[in-house]
């Protein structure tokens, strides 16, 4: 079996269409959006996930390789969008993913995305990859807690000290840090490359210099006609990882990711995720005007 190209680790979720736990659902979770994005961008995607028996994966592209670990329960989410922002509920959770679940055939991909949605990836997973693998983390799932109703709340990233020394880049959103930029500081201190996504305002790139200072670059957005924002951050993270692995240019990668995610929100679910040529054509026809480094 060939080594994976793009490895995606995390729970595939059942995203409920309403807040009724017994209602219909569509496939969700970081790895689901990431897999579609990778395929659309012309790369081979492998998902390692935990799921309950009977989970319907038919929404995923047939090109995606699935490695499914058994679990008694699925991971089930509901997303409610209000004028004040998104409210989330997590009703059930599949079992955690450990380093022992990552067999030798999965440890040397070109790039690996650690995409937890419910604190399901144990810290030791970040330690297992070959040094040539680009390892990117989206920590939102490590920064969530759930109350007795299943409602999702933010929390500090308690496992960060065990994970950050083993990743090459972190992608997170303003929502993940409660819009408190001070919470970025310990991450930027430990990871050479951090990208903060800022909704309609684009993203900001933090690059740690050899002298310990940080270069901050604003990456402007592509204006979008938003239809469905679910998964936008996952699309962004995957597009950024892929383009950075290809070019090793973080500014180019963040611009590429902004555009890919902006197309993605213009249709329901994964239908709006663009192909590579569409993104590159937009970049060529709309050269970036940087706000500048700070």
N, C-alpha and C positions, 0 to 999 in steps of 0.2 A: 504494500500500500504506500502510495506517495506521501511524503511529508506534507502537512497542511501548508497552504499559502497564507490565508488569513484565518486565524483561530479566534473564535468568539466564545467566551465562557460566561455563563450566568443562566438564570432561570428564564425559560419561555413562560410567559404569563397568559392566563385567560383574562382578557380585558372585557369586563361586562359592558354590554350596551346600555344597561340601566344600572341603578344601584341595587337591584334585586339579585341576591346571590344565586337564585335559581333561574335567572333569565338567560337570554342568549349572550354569546360573547364572540369576540374576534381575537386572533392571536396577537399578543403584545409582548412587551419586555424588550430590554435593550438589544439582546442578541437577535430577536426577530427583525427589528428595524435594521440592525447592522448587517444581517445576512442579505437582505434585499438590496441594501445600499451597495454592498461589496459586489454582488452579482451585476447590478446595474452599471457599476464602474469597471466591469470587465475582469474582476478578480475571483478566485476560487475561495468559497467560504465553507468553513467547518464549524458547526455548533457543538459544544459540549454543554449539556444541560441535564437537569433532573425533572422528571415529569411523571404524572400518574398514568397508569394504564388507560388506554382509550383516548389519550390526548390527540386531537386532530391537528396534524401538521401540514395539511394540504394547502394552506395559504402560503407556505414558503415555496420559493422557486425550486423546481426539481433539481437544479444544479447544486443545491446546498447539500453537503454531507452532514448527516445527523449522527451524533453519538449521544444516546439517551440513557441516563442512569435511572434506575427504577426508584419510585417514590410512592408512598401510600397516598399522599395528597398532592394536588396541583397547587401552583401559586396563582391566586385569583385577586385581581384588582378591579376597582371601579374608579373612574376619573370624572369629576364634576367640575365644569368650568363656569366660573362666576365673574362678575365685573371686578371683584377683588382678587381674582387669581384662581388657581386650580386647587380643588379639595380632592384628596385621594383616600380610598379605603382599601385595605388589604384583608381579605376574609380568610384565606387559607394560604399555607406556605409549604412548598416541597422541601425535601431534605437538603442539607448543606452540601457544598462541593469542597472536597479536601485535596491536598497534594497527591494523596494516594490514588485519587480518581484520574490523575493525568498520567496516562501510560507513556512509555518511551516514544511511541510513534507520534505523540502530540507535542513534544517538548522543543521542537526546532522549527516552528513556523517562521515565515518572514516577519509577520507581525501578529501580536496577540492582544486582544481587547478584553480586559477584565471589567465586565458590565453587570455588577450586582444590582438587584432591584429590591431585595428584602434581606440584606445582610447575610446572603447565602454563600458567598465565596470566603472561605477561611484564609487567614493571612498567609499560610504556608504555600498557597497556590502561586503567589507572586515569586517565590524563590526557585521555581523548578526549571525556568526556561534557559536555553542556551544563550550565551552572552551576545550572540549576533542577532537574536530576536529583538525587534522593537516592541517593547511592552508598554501599553497605554492603559490607564485606568480611568473609569468614570465612577467616582466614589458616591454617587447619590444613594445607592442602596446601603452603603455603610453608614450613612448619615440620616437614617430613618428609624423611628420607633413607632409602635402601634399601640393605641389605647384599647380599652375593653370593647369598644365598638368596631375596632379595626381601622379607625381613622389614623392617617399617617401624619406624624409630626417630625420635625427636625431634631437632631441630636448631634453632639460632637462626634467627630470621627475617631473613635476610641482605638481602633487598630492601625491608625496611620503610621505610627512609629515602626511597626513591623512590616509594612507594605512599601512605604515611600522609598526606602533605599534600594528597592528592587525594580522600580519602574522608571521608564525614560521620559514619560510625559503624563500629565493629568489634565483631563478636560472636565470642567464642572460649570454650573450655572449660578447666576445671582440667587436664584431660588434655593440652591443647595446651601449657600452660606448666609441665608436670610438677609441678603443685600449688605452684609457687614464685611467690608474689604479687609478688616483686620484679621479675619479668620483665614485669609489666604496666606498670610505671612509665614506660618510654620511650614506650609506646603511648598511655597516658593523657595524657602531656605534649604529644602531637602531634595527637590526635583529640578533638573536643569531646564525643564520646559513645562509651563502651565498655561492653559488657555481658559479664559473665563468668557462664557457666552452670555450675551446681554439682550436677548430677545430681539426686538426690532432695531436695536442700536448696534448690531454687529457683534464683535468680540474683541477682547484685549489679550494680547500675547505677552507673557512674562518670561524673559530669558535670563538665566543666571550667568553672569560673567565670571571669568576665572578669578577676578579680584574680589569676588563676593558681592558686588553690586548687581542690580537688576535692571535690565533694559526692558522698557515697557512700550509696546507698540499697539496703537488702535487700528483695528481692521474694520473698515466701513461695511455696512450691510448692502445687500441687494434688496430694494423695496419689493415686498410680496403682498399678494392678495390672500390673506390668511383664511383658510377654510377649516383646517384641522391641525392644531399645533402639537398633538400627541406624537411623540417620537422625534421631534425636531432635534433635541439634544443628542439623541442616539445617532441620527443621520449625520449630524455635524461631526461627532467624535469619530465615526467610522471613516468619513470622507477625509478628515484631517489626518488620521493615522495612515491611510492608504497613500495620500499624496505626499506626506512627509517621508514615508518609507521609500517612495519613488524618487523624490527630489532632494531630500535632506534640507529643504528650504522651508522653515516654519512660517514665514510670512506668506509665501505662495500657498502652503498647505492650509493656513487659516482662511485665506481668501477663497480658495477652492471649496472649503467646508462651508463657509458662510453662504455661498451661492447654492451649493447642493441642498443644504437644509432649507433655504428660502423657497426653492422650487417644491420641496417636499411638503410644505405646509399648505400648498395651494390645491390640495385634493384630500379626500378622506383616506385615512389609513396610509398605505404604502404606495397608492396609485400615482402620487405626484413625484416620487423620487426620480430624478433625471438620469439619463445616460451620460457617460463621460464627455462625448462630443458636444452635447448641449451645454455642459458646464464650461468647457474650454472655449467654446464659441462665444459665450457671454463674456468670459474674461478677456478675450481678444478684442471684442467690440466695445468693452467698457473698462478701459485701463483704470487701475486703482489709483485714487488720489489719497495718499496716506495723510492722516492727521499728524503724523510725525512721531518720532521716538522721544521718550521722556526719561 
